[in-house]
Amino acid sequence: MTTKRRQTPKGILGFPVAPMDDEGKLDLEGLGKNIEFLVENGLSSVFVACGAGEMHAISNEEYRSMVEVAVEKTKGKVPLYTGVGGNITHALEQAAISEELGAEGYLILPPYLIDPSQDGLYNYLSTIIQSTDLNAIVYQRDNCILELKTLQELCELPQLVGYKDGVGNMENNVEFTQVIGDRLDWINGMPLAEVTMAAYVNLGFTSYSSAISNYIPHISAKYYEALLNGDREVVHAIYKGVIFPIHRIRKQKKGYAVSLIKAGMQIVGLPITTNVRGPIAPVEDGHYKELKLIIENALEKYPAQIKAELV
């Protein structure tokens, strides 16, 4: 075991997608461009092959290729985390790959299919956490819902550095942050997290994963800066003109938390198709047009410093 920096990245966290070509094969060049765009636009870190990266739909061979690209594009620039989870055998393989290739840590996604008991969840998470010396973040969502006692027991493991919430149970979040305090770093992982960050920041959540940062990262940054500085006028304007309109489209269909990101990236001119792997469905034409109009209006009001031509 080596001595590691036991903390998570702060601020806005970048979650690249898994670009697919017209035949549905992984487009590693597109992934590289996605990561470069995030780094150039000031995202504090990169989390590759997580939910937005369709971890559920890629093989571990593809996973290795994605991590290799991410290591190359982030090295010496920002911390790199990976996603691990699902089938525990696959998760342990992913953790080993992440350690071998030099990631700083990983986000543990929920177990596959099973709705586990608390001791079952502890066994799943602790096995993965202890399998390497990398930093680990647990993800509260779907069939990985932790009670306080379970999270406290996991806090005895030094590799555990963070808790990401994708459920939105604020009673639990208040209790967790008050009881556990700064033992963990707290991350808002709600779908389109800008919608809820105004509530989370007062609980001590210092970071969030931003879907819209894949295509309008400067607006996410402007929103978060205004939120932290108490500039309610700017926060309100971005909520009204950008965040809520995109969120309303995202809620139209399950899976849009992933496929709508790819649509937005294509709209701003990044070399990404809108192809996704099942069971996620691509964005419908009408919703694509709505999103394009929102982005056009947003970029007119808040021009990007790093230009991308609309297509």
N, C-alpha and C positions, 0 to 999 in steps of 0.2 A: 504494500500500500504506500502511496505517495501523499505528500501534503498538498492539498488542492485549495483553491480559492472557493470557500463554501458560501456562495451567494449567487442569486440569479441576476440576469441583466435587468436593468431598470428602464422605465419609459415605454416607448411603443415598440412592440416585438413584431418582427417580420415573419410571416408564414407563407412561403412560396407555394405555388400549386405544383401539380405533376402534369406538365404539358404533354399532350398527346398529338401525334400526327394524324393525317387523314385516315390511316389504317388502324388507329387506336394504339399505336406503339409509342412508348415513352420517348419524348423529344428532349434529349439531354442538353442540346444547344439552347433550346427555349428555356429550360430550367436555369441554365447559366445566365441568360439575359435577365430573367426574372430576379435572380439573386443580385446581380450587378445593379439593377435598378433600385432594389431595396437598400443596398449598401450606399449607393451614390446619393440617395435621398435621405440619409441620416437615420435609418432605423437602427435601434440599439443592438440588435442581434438578429440571427436567422434561425428559425426552427423548421427544419426540412423533414419531409415525409411524415407529417402529422395529419390532422383531419383535413385541412385544406389541400394537403398533398396526397389525398386519396390513399392513405396507408392501408386501408381496408382492401384495396383492389390491386396492390402491386405485389410481385413476388419478392423474396428476399434477395434474389439476384439483382432485380431492378432497384431494390432498396440500396444495396451496396453501391450501385452506379450513381444513384442520386446523392448519397452521402459523399462519394468521391468528388463529384462536381461541386458540392457545397463547401467541402474542405478547401478545394482549390480557389474558389471565389471569395471565401471569407477570411482566409488565413492572414493573420496579422492585422485585420481590420475590425471585425466584430466577433463576439462569441458565437459559436455554433452549437445548437442543440438539435437533437433528432427526436422523432416520435417512435415509441416502442409500445407494444401492447397487443390486444386481441388474444389469439392462441398463445398460451404461455411459452410453449416450446419455440415458436417463432419469435416471441418477444425477447427471450433470452439470447437467441441468435442475433437479433437486431441490436441488443445491448452490447454484445461482444463485437459486432461489426463497428459500432459507434466508438467503442474504446480503442479498437485496433486502428481505426482511421484518424483518430485524434479529435473527436468531438469533446466539448467541455461537459456535456451532460445530455439528459434526455427527459422528455415529457412522457409520462406513462398513461396511455389511453386505456379505456375500460376493457375488461376481459370479454372474450367472445361468447355470445349467446346466453351464458349462465347468469341468473339473477342470484348473486351469492349472499351468504350470511356475512356478518361482520368479521368473524374469525377466518372465513374463506377469503374475504377481501384482504385481510391482513396478510395471510399466507401468500396470496398472489402478488401483492405489492412489495412485501418485504423480500420475497425471493428475487424479484427483479432488481430492487434497490441494492441488495447485497451482492448481486452477481458481478458487479464491477466497482471500481472506485470513482466512477463518474458522478457528478451531481445529478440528483433526481428530483423531478417535480411530479406530484400526484395531480390527477385531473378529475375533479368532482363533476361527473355528468353521467347521463344514461344509467347503466347498471353498475356504476361505481359511485355509490353514495355512502360517504363515511360519516359515522357518528363521532362525537368529540373524543370519546375514550380510545377509539381505534386510531384516530389521527395523533393523539398524544403518544400512543404506543409506537407509532411509526416515527415520531420525533426523536425517539431514542437512537435511531440509526443516523450516524453522522452524514451519510451521503444525501439524506433528504434535505433539500434546501428550500423548496417552494410548494405552494398550494395554488392551483388554478381552479377557479370556480366557473362552471358552465351551466349552473342550475338556477341561481338567482334567489335562493332561500335566504333572505336577509336576516332573519332571526338567527339562523345557523352561522351566518357570516359574522354577525356581531359577537356571538358567543365565542366562535373560534378565534377571532382576532383579539378579543379581550383576554381570553384564558391563555392562549399560546403566545400572543404578542410577537416580538421580533425574532423568536426562534425560527420562524419561517418568513420567506418573502411571499407577498400576497398578490396574485395576478387575476385580473378580470378576464375570463374566457367566455363570456356570453356571446352569442351570435350577434355580429355587428356591435362590438363592445362599446363603441362611442355612445350608443343609445343609453347605456346604463352607467357609464363611468362617472357621471356627476354624483351618483349615489355611492359608488364604491370608493371614491377617492377619500371621502371623509372617514371611512373605516380603516384606512391605512393601506389600501391597495395602491401600490406604487407603479404598477405596470399593467398593460393590457395588450391583447393580440388584436391586430387591426386588419380586417379583411379588405377595407377600402384602400389601405396603404399599398396594395398591389397595383393600384392604378391612379389614385390621387393622394399620394402620401403627404404632400405638402399641406393639404387641407386637413388631414388628420392631425398633423403636427400643429397647425394653426389653432385647431379646436382645443387640443390638449394644453397648449401654452396659455390660451385664453381661460380655460377652466382653472388651471393652477394659479393664475394671476387674478382670478375673480372678475374677469371682464365679461360680465353677463350679456352685454349687447352682442359681442362677437359670438359667444357660445350660442345664444338664441338664434342669430342669423344663420349659423352653420347647421344647427339642428333643423331649422325650418326649411332652408333651401337645399340641403344636401343629405343630411343623415336620415331624417324621417322619410323623405321620398324614396331613397334607396331601400330603407328598411321595409317600407310598405310593399315594394316589389319582392324583396327577399321572402316575405311571409306568404307569398302566393302559392308556393309549392315546396314540399319537402325536397331537400337536396340543393336548393338554391344557395345555401350557405357556401357551397363549393362552386357550382356552375356559374353563379352570377359573378363571381370573382373573375373567372376566365372571360366572360363576356365583357366586363369592364376593361380588362387588360387589352383585349382585342380592339375595343373602341378607341383607346388612347394610342394605339399604334404599336403595341408590343407584339413580338412575333409569336403569338399564342393562338391556337385554334380554340374553338368552344367545345371541342370533343371531351367527353368524360366517360368513365367506365361505369357500367351498371353496378348497383341499382340506381345510381344517380342519373337524372334526366337532364338533357341540355336545356338552356334557356329558350323559352318560346319566342317567336319572332316579335310578337306584340310587346312583350316585356323587354326584349332587347332594344327595341325602338324607344320605349319609355326611359330605359336606363341611359341610352345615348343622349337623349334630350337633357336629362338631369346633369350628366357629365359636361355636356357642352355649355350649359348655363353656369355650372359651377366653375369651369375653367375660364369663362369670360369674366366672372366676378373675382375669382382668385387664380390669377395666371400662375402656371408652374414655372419655377426657375429652370428645371431640367425639362426641356420641351419634348413633346411627343405629338406627332401629327395625328389628328382624328381620322379615322377611316370609316 
